[in-house]
Amino acid sequence: MNEKEIKDHLNAALKEKNGLKVSVLRLLISEISNKKIELRQKELEPDMISAIIQKMVKRNKESIEKFRAGGREELAEKETGEMKILEEYLPEPLSKDELSVIIDGILRETGASSAKDMGIVMKAVLEKVSGKADGKEVSALVRERLK
């Protein structure tokens, strides 16, 4: 997904008068613009855009938990709707089996065998699966193999 496609989807949402989608896409475009300014680049790679979307989804998940804990179900529902819109722009996530195959390959490549090698393995796995797997899931699978 690139910025132009997101802007096209924003225009379509404006025409459809889909207020929630409009606000989510405007926020996403703003986050992309901020990242471009921060990195001093004219365009961002699709992987970087996916990382921004993942960060926003993670924020939504945290907000949903806090709103539900505080008894604010209406706000949790709004956050859930926003999160579902953002997830449409993420690449198809890897299955647990696919992720396990990648982790096993990296363990062979790096020769990692103990928990002290966790950082090296995590870095390599996250570079390979960027945007297609949750960091917590990757961490749990790597930790399980490095016991």
FIBA-234979 format. One record per residue (C-alpha): residue number from 1; residue in three letters; y, x, z. Coordinates in pm, whole numbers, plus 50000, padded with zeros to 5 digits. Layout:
<atoms>
+-----+--------+-------+-------+-------+
: num : residu : north :  east :    up :
+-----+--------+-------+-------+-------+
: NUM :    ALA :     Y :     X :     Z :
...
+-----+--------+-------+-------+-------+
</atoms>
This chain:
<atoms>
+-----+--------+-------+-------+-------+
: num : residu : north :  east :    up :
+-----+--------+-------+-------+-------+
:   1 :    MET : 50000 : 50000 : 50000 :
:   2 :    ASN : 50340 : 50138 : 49908 :
:   3 :    GLU : 50693 : 50039 : 50003 :
:   4 :    LYS : 50766 : 49863 : 49672 :
:   5 :    GLU : 50463 : 49635 : 49715 :
:   6 :    ILE : 50573 : 49550 : 50068 :
:   7 :    LYS : 50923 : 49465 : 49943 :
:   8 :    ASP : 50770 : 49246 : 49671 :
:   9 :    HIS : 50569 : 49064 : 49938 :
:  10 :    LEU : 50887 : 49021 : 50141 :
:  11 :    ASN : 51060 : 48859 : 49844 :
:  12 :    ALA : 50762 : 48626 : 49795 :
:  13 :    ALA : 50768 : 48534 : 50167 :
:  14 :    LEU : 51142 : 48461 : 50141 :
:  15 :    LYS : 51077 : 48225 : 49849 :
:  16 :    GLU : 50793 : 48057 : 50042 :
:  17 :    LYS : 51022 : 48027 : 50347 :
:  18 :    ASN : 50753 : 48190 : 50563 :
:  19 :    GLY : 50975 : 48294 : 50854 :
:  20 :    LEU : 50714 : 48484 : 51054 :
:  21 :    LYS : 50600 : 48690 : 50756 :
:  22 :    VAL : 50960 : 48762 : 50659 :
:  23 :    SER : 51044 : 48894 : 51006 :
:  24 :    VAL : 50726 : 49106 : 51024 :
:  25 :    LEU : 50782 : 49259 : 50679 :
:  26 :    ARG : 51149 : 49328 : 50752 :
:  27 :    LEU : 51048 : 49509 : 51070 :
:  28 :    LEU : 50784 : 49705 : 50876 :
:  29 :    ILE : 51036 : 49806 : 50609 :
:  30 :    SER : 51276 : 49912 : 50884 :
:  31 :    GLU : 51004 : 50127 : 51047 :
:  32 :    ILE : 50926 : 50285 : 50708 :
:  33 :    SER : 51296 : 50359 : 50650 :
:  34 :    ASN : 51328 : 50516 : 50995 :
:  35 :    LYS : 51026 : 50738 : 50925 :
:  36 :    LYS : 51172 : 50843 : 50588 :
:  37 :    ILE : 51497 : 50940 : 50759 :
:  38 :    GLU : 51310 : 51125 : 51033 :
:  39 :    LEU : 51104 : 51322 : 50780 :
:  40 :    ARG : 51390 : 51351 : 50529 :
:  41 :    GLN : 51179 : 51218 : 50246 :
:  42 :    LYS : 51254 : 50970 : 49970 :
:  43 :    GLU : 50905 : 50819 : 49968 :
:  44 :    LEU : 50616 : 50805 : 50212 :
:  45 :    GLU : 50252 : 50852 : 50122 :
:  46 :    PRO : 50032 : 50542 : 50161 :
:  47 :    ASP : 49853 : 50716 : 50452 :
:  48 :    MET : 50182 : 50747 : 50638 :
:  49 :    ILE : 50262 : 50382 : 50577 :
:  50 :    SER : 49915 : 50290 : 50707 :
:  51 :    ALA : 49982 : 50498 : 51019 :
:  52 :    ILE : 50306 : 50309 : 51077 :
:  53 :    ILE : 50127 : 49976 : 51038 :
:  54 :    GLN : 49851 : 50087 : 51276 :
:  55 :    LYS : 50111 : 50186 : 51533 :
:  56 :    MET : 50272 : 49842 : 51501 :
:  57 :    VAL : 49934 : 49667 : 51535 :
:  58 :    LYS : 49860 : 49871 : 51846 :
:  59 :    ARG : 50196 : 49763 : 51991 :
:  60 :    ASN : 50109 : 49400 : 51914 :
:  61 :    LYS : 49771 : 49433 : 52091 :
:  62 :    GLU : 49937 : 49578 : 52399 :
:  63 :    SER : 50198 : 49300 : 52401 :
:  64 :    ILE : 49930 : 49033 : 52365 :
:  65 :    GLU : 49744 : 49170 : 52669 :
:  66 :    LYS : 50062 : 49180 : 52876 :
:  67 :    PHE : 50173 : 48831 : 52773 :
:  68 :    ARG : 49831 : 48684 : 52850 :
:  69 :    ALA : 49825 : 48861 : 53188 :
:  70 :    GLY : 50168 : 48712 : 53260 :
:  71 :    GLY : 50065 : 48362 : 53156 :
:  72 :    ARG : 50288 : 48359 : 52847 :
:  73 :    GLU : 50037 : 48223 : 52597 :
:  74 :    GLU : 50303 : 48108 : 52345 :
:  75 :    LEU : 50436 : 48464 : 52315 :
:  76 :    ALA : 50080 : 48600 : 52289 :
:  77 :    GLU : 50015 : 48360 : 52000 :
:  78 :    LYS : 50330 : 48476 : 51820 :
:  79 :    GLU : 50223 : 48841 : 51860 :
:  80 :    THR : 49874 : 48750 : 51734 :
:  81 :    GLY : 50026 : 48596 : 51421 :
:  82 :    GLU : 50237 : 48905 : 51360 :
:  83 :    MET : 49935 : 49129 : 51409 :
:  84 :    LYS : 49729 : 48932 : 51157 :
:  85 :    ILE : 50003 : 48970 : 50896 :
:  86 :    LEU : 50022 : 49346 : 50954 :
:  87 :    GLU : 49643 : 49383 : 50939 :
:  88 :    GLU : 49651 : 49243 : 50583 :
:  89 :    TYR : 49832 : 49562 : 50481 :
:  90 :    LEU : 49579 : 49801 : 50634 :
:  91 :    PRO : 49290 : 49947 : 50435 :
:  92 :    GLU : 48943 : 49806 : 50497 :
:  93 :    PRO : 48820 : 49959 : 50825 :
:  94 :    LEU : 48510 : 50177 : 50824 :
:  95 :    SER : 48193 : 50036 : 50977 :
:  96 :    LYS : 48047 : 50203 : 51284 :
:  97 :    ASP : 47767 : 50346 : 51069 :
:  98 :    GLU : 48009 : 50494 : 50813 :
:  99 :    LEU : 48215 : 50643 : 51094 :
: 100 :    SER : 47904 : 50791 : 51255 :
: 101 :    VAL : 47807 : 50961 : 50927 :
: 102 :    ILE : 48155 : 51116 : 50899 :
: 103 :    ILE : 48148 : 51233 : 51263 :
: 104 :    ASP : 47800 : 51385 : 51221 :
: 105 :    GLY : 47917 : 51572 : 50910 :
: 106 :    ILE : 48219 : 51713 : 51090 :
: 107 :    LEU : 48005 : 51815 : 51388 :
: 108 :    ARG : 47783 : 52013 : 51148 :
: 109 :    GLU : 48086 : 52167 : 50970 :
: 110 :    THR : 48261 : 52275 : 51288 :
: 111 :    GLY : 47950 : 52365 : 51485 :
: 112 :    ALA : 48088 : 52167 : 51780 :
: 113 :    SER : 47836 : 52115 : 52057 :
: 114 :    SER : 48018 : 52047 : 52383 :
: 115 :    ALA : 48303 : 51842 : 52525 :
: 116 :    LYS : 48537 : 52141 : 52503 :
: 117 :    ASP : 48521 : 52106 : 52120 :
: 118 :    MET : 48649 : 51746 : 52138 :
: 119 :    GLY : 49000 : 51828 : 52017 :
: 120 :    ILE : 48882 : 52015 : 51709 :
: 121 :    VAL : 48640 : 51738 : 51613 :
: 122 :    MET : 48891 : 51458 : 51679 :
: 123 :    LYS : 49155 : 51626 : 51464 :
: 124 :    ALA : 48915 : 51668 : 51172 :
: 125 :    VAL : 48775 : 51315 : 51198 :
: 126 :    LEU : 49116 : 51148 : 51226 :
: 127 :    GLU : 49241 : 51339 : 50920 :
: 128 :    LYS : 48940 : 51220 : 50723 :
: 129 :    VAL : 48950 : 50854 : 50833 :
: 130 :    SER : 49327 : 50812 : 50862 :
: 131 :    GLY : 49413 : 50444 : 50866 :
: 132 :    LYS : 49052 : 50329 : 50839 :
: 133 :    ALA : 48936 : 50358 : 51200 :
: 134 :    ASP : 49075 : 50303 : 51546 :
: 135 :    GLY : 49138 : 50622 : 51742 :
: 136 :    LYS : 48975 : 50481 : 52056 :
: 137 :    GLU : 48657 : 50398 : 51865 :
: 138 :    VAL : 48651 : 50745 : 51707 :
: 139 :    SER : 48707 : 50905 : 52046 :
: 140 :    ALA : 48423 : 50707 : 52206 :
: 141 :    LEU : 48178 : 50799 : 51929 :
: 142 :    VAL : 48274 : 51168 : 51934 :
: 143 :    ARG : 48252 : 51182 : 52315 :
: 144 :    GLU : 47909 : 51017 : 52300 :
: 145 :    ARG : 47781 : 51287 : 52061 :
: 146 :    LEU : 47934 : 51580 : 52251 :
: 147 :    LYS : 47773 : 51504 : 52588 :
+-----+--------+-------+-------+-------+
</atoms>
